[in-house]
Amino acid sequence: MKFSTLSVLIGLTFALVQVRGLANPEAFKKTLLAFPRSLPWGYSLVALGTLWFLSNLSNERISDFEPYKKFMLAGFAGIGIATCVFVKDFLAARGLAIVMLLLAKLTVDSARWIETDWRLVVVTWAYIWILAGMWITISPWRLRDWFDWITQTPARIKTGCALRLTFGLLVAFLGLFLF
């Protein structure tokens, strides 16, 4: 995927989520606080992450792993399924962490050959996803605590959403006009 297209997609998606928080802070708060333990979101995100990881693995061309690739694909698919069966607590948080890590990989790989320094805005954001993904993987309850903190008051929700909306639109703008 082209870096410009990816930047527009992630920027607009991120911005669109923030519009809901500005329009209806109470519903936004309720949704955010329910998210980390949501099984439908958890199953969806873990499935997406597992399929995406399996796709990355199947496209990998490292000759040392070639004889074992079928076993690795089956094993990692099994881990994805077993996660949904046996690790249901904070499944959505864990699934989000997986998707964040994979999205960061895609973003950094796509930005590799972009000549402008403005790419560092999006690449830095991707590295923040990596840190957040590792943090959420290790202690998924902290996502719940983070969501609780950013939704303490309607003013905090609106201020945070306005800042994140601005950043999302900046990333989309960079994708449209600079990359």
C-alpha positions as CSV (number, residue, x, y, z in Angstrom):
1,M,0.0,0.0,0.0
2,K,1.3,3.5,-0.8
3,F,2.3,5.6,2.2
4,S,0.0,8.4,1.0
5,T,-3.0,6.2,0.9
6,L,-2.2,4.6,4.2
7,S,-1.7,8.0,5.9
8,V,-5.1,9.3,4.6
9,L,-6.8,6.1,5.8
10,I,-5.4,6.0,9.3
11,G,-5.7,9.8,9.7
12,L,-9.4,9.9,8.6
13,T,-10.2,6.8,10.6
14,F,-8.6,8.2,13.7
15,A,-10.3,11.6,13.2
16,L,-13.7,10.0,12.6
17,V,-13.6,8.3,16.0
18,Q,-12.9,11.6,17.6
19,V,-16.0,13.2,16.0
20,R,-18.2,10.9,18.1
21,G,-16.5,12.0,21.3
22,L,-17.1,15.6,20.4
23,A,-20.7,15.1,19.4
24,N,-21.7,12.9,22.3
25,P,-19.2,12.7,25.1
26,E,-21.3,10.4,27.3
27,A,-21.8,7.8,24.6
28,F,-18.1,8.0,23.8
29,K,-17.2,7.4,27.4
30,K,-19.6,4.4,27.7
31,T,-18.2,2.9,24.5
32,L,-14.5,3.4,25.6
33,L,-15.0,2.0,29.0
34,A,-16.8,-1.1,27.7
35,F,-14.2,-1.7,24.9
36,P,-11.4,-3.5,26.8
37,R,-13.6,-6.4,27.9
38,S,-15.8,-6.5,24.8
39,L,-15.9,-10.0,23.4
40,P,-17.3,-9.1,20.0
41,W,-14.5,-6.5,19.5
42,G,-12.0,-9.0,21.0
43,Y,-12.9,-11.8,18.6
44,S,-12.9,-9.4,15.7
45,L,-9.5,-7.8,16.5
46,V,-7.8,-11.1,17.4
47,A,-9.1,-12.7,14.2
48,L,-8.0,-9.7,12.1
49,G,-4.6,-9.7,13.8
50,T,-4.2,-13.4,13.4
51,L,-5.1,-13.4,9.7
52,W,-2.9,-10.3,9.1
53,F,0.1,-12.0,10.8
54,L,-0.5,-15.2,8.9
55,S,-0.5,-13.2,5.7
56,N,2.8,-11.5,6.6
57,L,4.3,-14.8,7.6
58,S,3.2,-16.6,4.4
59,N,4.7,-13.8,2.3
60,E,8.0,-13.9,4.1
61,R,10.8,-15.3,2.0
62,I,13.4,-16.3,4.6
63,S,14.9,-19.6,3.3
64,D,15.8,-20.8,6.8
65,F,12.1,-21.0,7.7
66,E,10.8,-22.3,4.4
67,P,10.7,-26.0,5.5
68,Y,8.9,-25.1,8.7
69,K,6.5,-22.5,7.3
70,K,3.5,-24.8,7.1
71,F,3.9,-25.8,10.8
72,M,4.4,-22.2,11.8
73,L,1.3,-21.1,10.0
74,A,-0.7,-23.9,11.6
75,G,0.8,-23.1,15.0
76,F,0.2,-19.4,14.9
77,A,-3.4,-20.0,13.6
78,G,-3.9,-22.3,16.6
79,I,-2.5,-19.6,19.0
80,G,-5.0,-17.1,17.6
81,I,-7.9,-19.5,18.1
82,A,-6.7,-20.6,21.5
83,T,-6.4,-17.0,22.5
84,C,-10.1,-16.4,21.7
85,V,-11.0,-19.6,23.7
86,F,-8.8,-19.4,26.7
87,V,-7.8,-15.7,27.2
88,K,-11.2,-14.0,27.2
89,D,-10.3,-11.4,29.9
90,F,-9.4,-8.1,28.2
91,L,-9.5,-9.9,24.8
92,A,-10.4,-6.6,23.0
93,A,-7.4,-4.9,24.6
94,R,-5.1,-7.7,23.5
95,G,-6.6,-7.8,20.0
96,L,-6.1,-4.0,19.7
97,A,-2.5,-4.4,20.7
98,I,-1.9,-7.0,18.0
99,V,-3.5,-4.8,15.3
100,M,-1.5,-1.8,16.5
101,L,1.7,-3.7,16.2
102,L,0.9,-4.9,12.7
103,L,-0.3,-1.5,11.6
104,A,2.9,0.0,12.9
105,K,4.9,-2.5,10.8
106,L,2.9,-1.7,7.7
107,T,3.3,2.1,8.3
108,V,7.0,2.0,8.9
109,D,7.6,-0.3,5.9
110,S,5.5,2.0,3.7
111,A,7.4,5.1,4.8
112,R,10.8,3.7,4.1
113,W,11.3,5.3,0.7
114,I,9.4,8.6,1.3
115,E,11.9,11.5,0.8
116,T,10.3,14.2,3.0
117,D,11.0,14.6,6.7
118,W,7.2,15.0,7.3
119,R,7.0,11.2,7.1
120,L,8.5,11.2,10.6
121,V,5.2,12.5,12.0
122,V,3.5,9.3,11.0
123,V,6.5,7.1,11.6
124,T,6.8,8.5,15.2
125,W,3.1,7.8,15.7
126,A,3.7,4.2,14.5
127,Y,6.5,3.8,17.1
128,I,4.1,5.1,19.7
129,W,1.7,2.3,18.6
130,I,4.6,-0.2,19.1
131,L,5.2,1.0,22.6
132,A,1.5,1.1,23.4
133,G,1.0,-2.4,21.8
134,M,3.7,-3.9,24.0
135,W,2.4,-2.1,27.0
136,I,-1.1,-3.3,26.5
137,T,0.1,-6.8,25.7
138,I,1.9,-7.0,29.0
139,S,-0.8,-5.4,31.1
140,P,-4.1,-5.1,29.2
141,W,-5.9,-3.6,32.2
142,R,-3.9,-0.4,31.8
143,L,-5.9,0.3,28.7
144,R,-9.0,0.3,30.8
145,D,-7.3,2.6,33.3
146,W,-6.2,4.9,30.5
147,F,-9.7,5.1,29.1
148,D,-11.0,5.8,32.5
149,W,-8.6,8.6,33.0
150,I,-9.3,10.3,29.6
151,T,-13.0,10.1,30.1
152,Q,-13.2,11.5,33.7
153,T,-15.0,14.7,32.7
154,P,-16.9,15.8,29.6
155,A,-14.4,18.7,29.2
156,R,-11.5,16.2,29.2
157,I,-13.2,14.1,26.6
158,K,-13.9,17.1,24.4
159,T,-10.4,18.5,24.7
160,G,-8.8,15.1,24.1
161,C,-11.0,14.4,21.1
162,A,-10.4,17.9,19.6
163,L,-6.6,17.4,19.9
164,R,-6.8,13.9,18.4
165,L,-9.2,15.0,15.7
166,T,-6.7,17.8,14.7
167,F,-3.8,15.3,14.6
168,G,-5.8,12.8,12.6
169,L,-6.7,15.5,10.1
170,L,-3.0,16.6,10.0
171,V,-2.0,13.0,9.1
172,A,-4.7,12.8,6.4
173,F,-3.6,16.2,5.0
174,L,0.0,15.0,4.9
175,G,-1.1,11.9,3.0
176,L,-3.1,13.9,0.5
177,F,-0.7,16.8,-0.2
178,L,2.9,15.9,0.9
179,F,3.4,12.2,0.4
